[in-house]
Amino acid sequence: MRLVSKVRTGGRVHRVYDEPATPCQRLLASSQLSTLTKEALQASYEGLNPIALRRQIEECQRQLLKLVLGRDKTSPSRQRKLQPRSVTSFMTQRAAVRLPDEMT
C-alpha cells in the first residue's frame, strides 16, 4: 500500500492509502511505458509462478547447505559445527579477521 496523504487533526494523524498493488502493476498502470514494453512486461509477469519460484529457491538453499556441511566433513582440520537454522543465518556470521604479523 502506498501512502497518498497525511492529515493532522489535533494530536492525531489520519493517513490515506492508495489501493494495494505490486510494483509491476503500478508500472503497467503508469503512462511512462510504450505499449510494446507494457505488452512484454505483462507477458513476463503472467509467466511467473510464485510457488515454483519458491520451490527453486528452497532447493538451491538446500544444495548450498549440503555443500557447506559436506565440506566440513571432508576436512578434519577445520571441524566446526555449522548447523544454522537457515542459509541466511550462516551467511550473516562474521569471519575471524587476523592482521598480518608485520602490522602488529
Backbone bond lengths (Angstrom), bond angles and torsions (degrees), N, CA, C in turn:
res aa  C-N    CA-C-N  psi(-1)  N-CA   C-N-CA  omega(-1)  CA-C   N-CA-C  phi
1 M - - - 1.454 - - 1.524 108.35 -
2 R 1.284 115.30 140.24 1.448 120.80 -178.17 1.526 109.24 -111.52
3 L 1.325 116.26 134.76 1.453 122.00 -179.37 1.528 109.34 -72.16
4 V 1.333 116.95 126.36 1.468 121.54 179.66 1.519 110.04 -95.61
5 S 1.335 116.70 -45.19 1.468 119.34 -179.47 1.522 110.25 -157.39
6 K 1.346 113.10 159.61 1.462 121.20 174.18 1.524 107.17 -128.71
7 V 1.332 115.65 133.67 1.470 120.84 179.07 1.515 107.58 -127.20
8 R 1.336 116.01 124.13 1.462 120.41 178.36 1.516 109.09 -88.71
9 T 1.333 115.59 125.94 1.463 122.42 176.94 1.519 106.69 -122.72
10 G 1.322 116.42 99.31 1.456 119.86 -176.13 1.521 109.87 65.84
11 G 1.316 116.59 -120.52 1.457 121.20 -179.84 1.521 113.64 -96.31
12 R 1.322 116.06 0.49 1.465 119.56 -178.20 1.523 110.95 -108.62
13 V 1.324 114.79 151.65 1.456 120.89 176.88 1.519 107.67 -114.40
14 H 1.315 116.66 123.91 1.459 122.42 178.73 1.528 107.35 -100.54
15 R 1.330 116.59 122.07 1.455 121.72 -177.99 1.525 109.85 -105.98
16 V 1.327 116.04 139.05 1.457 122.18 177.54 1.525 106.91 -116.35
17 Y 1.331 116.06 126.06 1.458 121.56 -177.29 1.524 110.99 -110.54
18 D 1.334 114.67 151.24 1.453 122.13 174.25 1.525 108.36 -77.93
19 E 1.331 117.08 168.01 1.459 119.93 177.61 1.529 109.77 -65.78
20 P 1.332 118.92 142.85 1.458 120.94 179.90 1.529 111.42 -63.52
21 A 1.327 116.03 137.58 1.464 121.32 177.90 1.522 108.36 -157.46
22 T 1.314 115.81 150.46 1.460 120.43 177.39 1.531 108.60 -75.38
23 P 1.331 118.39 160.49 1.461 120.05 176.54 1.526 112.29 -56.84
24 C 1.320 117.25 -36.36 1.460 120.67 178.81 1.528 110.26 -65.07
25 Q 1.311 117.21 -42.80 1.461 120.77 179.01 1.526 111.18 -64.18
26 R 1.339 116.97 -38.32 1.466 120.34 177.73 1.524 110.72 -66.06
27 L 1.329 116.75 -39.01 1.461 120.86 179.17 1.518 111.12 -66.60
28 L 1.334 116.43 -41.55 1.461 119.72 178.16 1.534 111.78 -65.83
29 A 1.317 117.50 -30.62 1.460 120.95 179.78 1.526 112.47 -78.91
30 S 1.325 117.69 -18.39 1.467 120.07 -178.96 1.520 110.46 -75.04
31 S 1.311 115.76 164.15 1.463 120.54 -179.92 1.523 111.73 -100.60
32 Q 1.317 118.70 13.89 1.456 121.70 -175.19 1.522 113.08 -90.80
33 L 1.322 118.99 -5.78 1.461 121.66 179.96 1.521 110.68 -105.41
34 S 1.329 115.07 148.87 1.460 119.24 173.98 1.527 108.78 -74.99
35 T 1.312 116.75 162.32 1.464 119.90 -178.34 1.525 110.90 -66.05
36 L 1.319 117.64 -33.80 1.461 120.79 178.41 1.533 110.75 -64.77
37 T 1.319 116.08 -43.23 1.467 120.47 178.40 1.521 111.06 -66.67
38 K 1.330 116.52 -39.87 1.465 120.10 178.52 1.528 111.18 -62.40
39 E 1.335 116.49 -41.96 1.465 119.95 179.71 1.525 111.01 -64.19
40 A 1.334 117.22 -41.74 1.471 120.97 179.08 1.521 110.58 -65.08
41 L 1.329 116.72 -42.69 1.461 121.10 179.19 1.522 111.20 -65.64
42 Q 1.320 116.80 -40.61 1.467 121.35 178.67 1.524 110.65 -63.25
43 A 1.341 117.10 -42.52 1.465 120.58 179.53 1.529 110.51 -65.10
44 S 1.326 116.77 -40.25 1.467 120.57 178.15 1.527 110.83 -65.29
45 Y 1.332 117.05 -42.27 1.462 122.21 -178.95 1.531 111.02 -64.53
46 E 1.322 116.82 -41.13 1.468 120.20 -179.37 1.519 111.79 -70.98
47 G 1.326 118.02 -24.08 1.456 121.69 179.95 1.521 113.97 -80.23
48 L 1.335 117.14 -8.88 1.461 120.42 -179.20 1.523 110.65 -79.03
49 N 1.321 115.30 139.85 1.455 121.22 176.35 1.526 107.04 -124.32
50 P 1.342 118.84 102.57 1.457 121.46 -175.51 1.533 113.43 -57.87
51 I 1.310 117.36 -34.85 1.466 119.92 -178.94 1.523 110.16 -68.75
52 A 1.327 117.10 -43.27 1.465 120.50 178.44 1.524 110.74 -66.21
53 L 1.326 117.20 -38.97 1.464 120.20 177.86 1.525 110.97 -62.48
54 R 1.322 116.72 -42.06 1.465 120.13 179.92 1.527 110.61 -64.50
55 R 1.333 116.97 -40.82 1.465 119.96 178.18 1.523 111.21 -62.84
56 Q 1.332 116.99 -40.07 1.468 120.72 178.63 1.522 110.73 -64.36
57 I 1.324 117.07 -42.60 1.459 120.85 179.23 1.521 110.57 -63.56
58 E 1.332 117.61 -45.30 1.462 120.99 -179.74 1.524 111.00 -64.35
59 E 1.328 118.21 -37.92 1.455 121.45 178.38 1.531 110.34 -65.42
60 C 1.312 117.04 -41.90 1.466 120.28 177.18 1.525 111.15 -63.94
61 Q 1.330 117.40 -38.86 1.456 120.93 177.39 1.530 111.07 -64.59
62 R 1.343 116.90 -41.04 1.468 120.13 177.60 1.526 111.10 -62.65
63 Q 1.326 117.00 -43.17 1.464 120.42 179.52 1.524 110.92 -64.23
64 L 1.322 116.98 -41.29 1.456 120.96 178.35 1.523 110.98 -63.56
65 L 1.310 117.25 -43.86 1.463 120.88 178.78 1.521 110.43 -64.05
66 K 1.342 116.89 -40.12 1.459 120.65 178.29 1.534 110.40 -62.23
67 L 1.316 117.32 -40.57 1.458 120.82 178.01 1.522 111.79 -64.42
68 V 1.329 116.19 -43.06 1.461 120.22 -179.02 1.520 110.08 -65.70
69 L 1.315 118.30 -46.12 1.461 121.24 -179.24 1.522 111.02 -69.74
70 G 1.311 118.62 -35.14 1.460 122.34 178.65 1.510 112.27 -67.95
71 R 1.333 116.78 -33.78 1.462 120.23 179.39 1.514 110.54 -65.39
72 D 1.330 117.56 -38.07 1.464 120.48 -179.75 1.527 111.22 -68.16
73 K 1.317 118.02 -32.40 1.461 120.30 -179.38 1.523 111.51 -72.46
74 T 1.325 117.30 -28.73 1.460 120.00 -177.48 1.514 112.62 -82.84
75 S 1.322 119.68 -23.08 1.469 121.04 -179.76 1.526 109.85 -112.60
76 P 1.340 117.68 98.63 1.465 120.11 -176.76 1.523 113.20 -67.03
77 S 1.336 118.59 -21.89 1.458 120.14 -178.95 1.522 111.73 -71.72
78 R 1.298 117.59 -21.21 1.464 121.24 -177.69 1.526 110.58 -112.51
79 Q 1.308 117.68 46.32 1.454 120.69 -178.76 1.527 109.95 -72.08
80 R 1.308 115.65 111.08 1.456 122.97 173.53 1.509 107.02 -134.73
81 K 1.283 116.37 143.18 1.451 118.51 176.78 1.510 107.85 -81.66
82 L 1.323 116.18 111.30 1.455 122.21 177.64 1.516 108.46 -116.91
83 Q 1.277 115.72 91.11 1.451 119.55 176.88 1.522 108.40 -131.42
84 P 1.340 116.33 70.89 1.460 118.43 -179.88 1.526 110.81 -72.21
85 R 1.287 115.64 158.95 1.459 120.10 177.59 1.522 110.41 -70.10
86 S 1.323 115.84 -28.77 1.454 120.12 176.83 1.515 108.42 -152.40
87 V 1.301 117.08 168.22 1.452 121.35 179.31 1.519 109.83 -65.29
88 T 1.312 117.74 -32.82 1.457 121.39 -179.24 1.514 110.93 -62.78
89 S 1.343 117.35 -41.87 1.461 118.58 -179.91 1.515 110.77 -67.57
90 F 1.338 117.88 -31.66 1.454 120.15 177.15 1.526 110.28 -68.33
91 M 1.319 116.53 -39.22 1.458 120.67 -176.50 1.522 112.33 -71.02
92 T 1.327 118.28 -22.20 1.457 120.63 -178.89 1.524 112.49 -90.48
93 Q 1.338 118.83 -3.30 1.452 120.98 177.57 1.516 109.16 -69.60
94 R 1.316 116.40 140.69 1.453 120.78 -179.84 1.522 110.44 -85.96
95 A 1.311 114.96 139.95 1.457 120.51 177.16 1.528 108.95 -87.10
96 A 1.329 116.88 149.71 1.454 121.39 178.01 1.524 108.96 -69.80
97 V 1.334 115.86 133.95 1.463 120.95 -179.24 1.518 108.22 -114.94
98 R 1.347 116.25 128.51 1.467 121.16 177.97 1.510 108.92 -121.40
99 L 1.328 116.37 139.68 1.441 121.04 176.70 1.520 109.65 -82.95
100 P 1.333 118.03 149.90 1.471 119.44 175.50 1.511 110.63 -62.62
101 D 1.340 117.17 155.64 1.460 122.12 -177.99 1.511 112.49 -60.42
102 E 1.352 118.37 -29.49 1.460 120.84 -178.49 1.528 112.08 -67.48
103 M 1.320 117.22 -26.98 1.462 120.11 -175.88 1.514 112.40 -87.63
104 T 1.314 119.62 -13.56 1.465 120.67 -177.06 1.495 111.96 -92.52
